[in-house]
Amino acid sequence: MANADRKTFLITGVSSGLGRAFAAGALAAGHRVVGTVRRETDAGDFAAVAPERAHPILLDVTDLNAAPAAVAEAEQMAGPIDVLVNNAGYGQEGVLEESSMDDLQRQFAANVFGPVAMMKAVLPGMRQRRRGHIVNVTSMGGFITLPGIAFYCGSKFALEGISEALGKEVSGFGIRVTALAPGQFRTEWAGRSMDRAVRSIVDYDAVMDPIRAARQAKNGNQPGDPTRAAQALLTLIDSPEPPVRLFLGDDALLLVEQKLESMKAEIAAWDALSRSTSFNSHEPLTATAIQ
C-alpha cells in the first residue's frame, strides 16, 4: 500500500468480536490501527498482530473524561486519526419491567455516551484537517426492535439518530459519518458479552423464555461472518460518497424491509388524522418550510 493511501484507524473494543475483525482487516490491508482495550494482556496480544502498525491503548469507553487523552495518545502513536470506528459496546437482555434503571444507565454509558465522547474528541482535528470518517457501529436493532432487548434497541436508536444528525452538521467540513448496522454475526454478543436481567415476573414467561432460549442456542451459529464485515468496512471507507447508514447481513435487510413496509402501511392508514392537526391542514408543506 502506498503511504498516501494508508489511513490511521482508531477502533474501540478490539479485543474480541467485530472490533477484533475490523482491526485485523484494516491491518491486513496495510493501514495503521490504534485499538482500545480494557486489559493489559489484551494490549500485548493486539500489539503482536502487526508490530509498528498495531497500537493498543487502555480505555474504558464509559470513562467519558478519558476520551480526549485517549485520542491525543492515539495521534501521538500513529498520527492524525482518519477513521474513528466506535465499536465498543454490549447488549443488555431483559424485558423493560424486569430491567433496572442501573441497567439502562450502564447500557447508554457504553453504547451512547462513550461513542459521543469519542466523536467529540476526534472532531476538532478532523474539522481542522477538513477530512475524516466516523463509523458508529449500531445494529439492525437501531432500526427494528425485538422484545427482550428494549434498552439495547433504545441505545442503538439513539446512536443512529446522533450519527445522522452529526453527519449533516459536519458534511461541509469534509467529514463523513456512517451508522454501520450489523445483523447477527458470529461473535460473543449473545454469549459471554451479554448482560442478562434476572427473570422475576411470571407474566412475561411466554414472551421472554423462548426468546432467551433461542438466542442462547443460536450463539456461535449466527449467519454473519465477522471477516466479511471487516471487508465491508474497508469498502465503505474507500467510497467517495459513503452512505449515511449501511446494514450488514441478509437478516438485517429482511427485517428492515419488513419494517419499512409495515411503517408505510401504518402511515397510510392514519394519514388523515396525522394531517388534521395543522392550522392549515389542507395547505401543502415542503421540506424547506419544515427546516
N, C-alpha and C positions, 0 to 999 in steps of 0.2 A: 504494500500500500504506500502510495506517495505521501509525504508528510503533509501536503496541502489537503489531502482527503482524510487524514487521521483526525478523529474527534476525541474530545475528553468527555467521558460519561461520568456522572455521579448517580449511582444507583443505590437506593436504600434497601436494606434487607437482603444481602447477597449470600447469606449462609445456607439458604435452602430454597426449595420451591422455584417459582418463576423468577425470583430475583437472582438466584444462582444461575439459572439457564440464560437469563438476559445478559448477565456479566460474562458468562462463558462464550456466548455468541459474539458479543462485541469484541472480546479479546481475540477470539479466533479470526475475526475479520481485520485485526490489526489496530484496533482502537486502544486508547488508554481508558482504564476504568478505575475510578475511586469507588469502593464499595463499603457501605456501612454495615457493621456487625455489632453485636452486643457483648460478645465474649472474646477474650484474648486468644483462646485456642482457635476460634473461627478466623481470627485475623491472620494467624500464621498459615492456616490452610489456604486462605484466599491469596495471600501474597505469593505462595508457592506455585499457583496456577500459571502465572506469567511474570516472572521476575522483571522488574523495571517498568512494567505496564499495568500491573495489578496492585493497587494501593489501598489497603484496608484502613479504615478509621473506626474507632469505637464511638457508637452513638445509639442512644435510646431516643427514637423519634418523638416519644411522648414528653421528653425534656425540652420544652419549647425554647427555653433560653439558650440551649446548646447549639441551635441550628446555625446562627451566624459564625460561631467559632469553627463549626464543622466545615462549612463552606470555605472559610478562609484557609483552614488546614488542607482541604482538598485542592484548592488552587495553588497553594504553596508546593504541594507534592507533584501535581500533574499539569498545572497551567489553567487558564480560564475554562470554566465549565461551558461546554457547548450544548450538552444534553443532560437534563435532570430527569431521572426516572423515579418517581415516587411510587415505590413498590411495597415497602414495609406496611404490614397491617395483618389483621386476623379476622376470623369470623366468630360472632357470638350467637350461639344457638339457644333458642328458648322462646316460647310464646311470651307476648308482652307482659301479661299479667303475672307470670311466674318469674320474670326477669327484674332485677333490682335497678334502682337509679344509679347505683355504683357501676353496674354492668354497662349501662348506657353511657356514662361518663368515660369509662375506660375505652369503650368501642369508638367513641368520637375522638378521644385523645389520640388513638393510634391511627384511625382511618381518615380523619378530617383535620384536626388541629395540627398534628405533626406534618402532614403534607403541606398545609398552608404555611407553616413556619419555614419549611424548606424553600417553598416558592418565594416567599418574601426575602429570604437570604440570597437567592441567586439572581433575583430580578434586577437589582441595581447594576450589577456587572453586565448582564445581558443587555439591558437598556442602553448602557453606555457604549457597548460594542455594536449595538444595533443588529444583534443576531442571537439566536438561541432557540432551543426547542424544549418545552416542558411536556413530559408524558406522565399523566396521572393514571396509575393502574386502578381502575374502578372495578366493575363487574357487570355481567348481564343483570345482576341484582341491583344495579344502579338505574335500571330502566324497567325491568319486570320485577314482580315481587312473588315471594313464596311464603307460605305460612311457616312460622317457626324460626324465622331469621329477621324479624321486624327491625331490630336495632341495626343489624348489619346492612339491610337494604336502605334504611334511613341514612346511614353514614355514607353509603356509596351514592345515593341520590344527591346528597349534599355536595360530595366531591365532584360529581358530574356537573351540577349547576355552577359551582365555583369555577370549574375548568372552562366551561362555555363562556361565562361572563368575562373571565380574565382574558380569554382569547380575543374578545372584542376590544378590551382595554389596551392590549399591547400589540395588536397586529400592525399598527403604524410604526412600530419600532423594529420591525423585522423579527419579532419573537412569535413563535407558533406554539399553540397549546392543544394537545390532543388527549382526550379521555380514551384510554385503552381498556376495553371491556371484555374480559375473557368469560367464556362459559366454564364448563367443568374440565379442569386439567388435572393430570396425574401428579399431584403434589400432596403435601400433608395438610392442606387447608381443612379438609373434612376429617382429618385424623388427629394426630397429637397437637396440631396447632389450634384446633378449635376449642373455644371456651363454652362449655355446656351448662346451662342453668339446671338446677335440681328440679325434677318433676315433683309437683305438690298438689295440683288441682285435678281431681278425677274427671271433671267435665271436659278437659282437653285431651283425654286419653285417645279418643277416636281420631283426633286431628294429629296429635304430636307423636304418638308411639310408632305408627307406621312410617312417618317421615324420618324419625331418628334412626329406626332400624334400617331403612332403605339407604340412608346416607352412609351409615357405618359399613353396610355391606358393599356399597359401591366404591368405598375408599380403596385406592390402589388400582381400580379398573376404570377410571374416568376416561372419556374418549379423547381428551385433548393432550397433545404431545408438547411438553414444555420447550423442547429443542426447536420445534417448528414455530412456536410462539416467539422465540428469540429471533428467528429469521424474519418473521413478520415485523417485529420491532425494527430491525435493520432496514427493511424495505420502507417502512414508514418514515424513518429518519432521513433516508435518501430522497424522499419525494419533495419536489419543489413546492407543491401545494398539498400538504398533508391534511387529512380530514379532521374535523372537529371531534369526531367520535369514530372509533373503529372497534367493531365487535369481532371477537375471535372464537371460532368454533361453529359447527353446524347446529349444535343445540342452542347456542345464544341467538343465532339468526332465526331459527324456527320460533322460539318463544317471543322474540322481539316482533317478528312479523305477525304472530297471532295477537299480540297486544295491540299493535297498530290497527289491525282490522277491528278489534273489539272497541278501541277508542273511537275510530271513525263512525262505527255504528251507534255508539252511545251519544256522540256529539250530534249526529243527525237526528236521533230520536228526541233530543232535548233542545234542539236548535231554537224553536220558537220561544221557549222560556228563557234561554240564555240571552236572546236578543230583546226581550221585553223589559229589560232593566235600565235602558238608557233614556235620558230625557228626549232625545230624538231617535227613537228606536228604529225608524224607517230610513234614516239617513246613512248612506254608505260610509264606511270608515276605512281609511287607508292605513297601512303600516307606518307611513311617515307621520301621520297625525298622532299615532299611539306613542311613538318615540319622542 
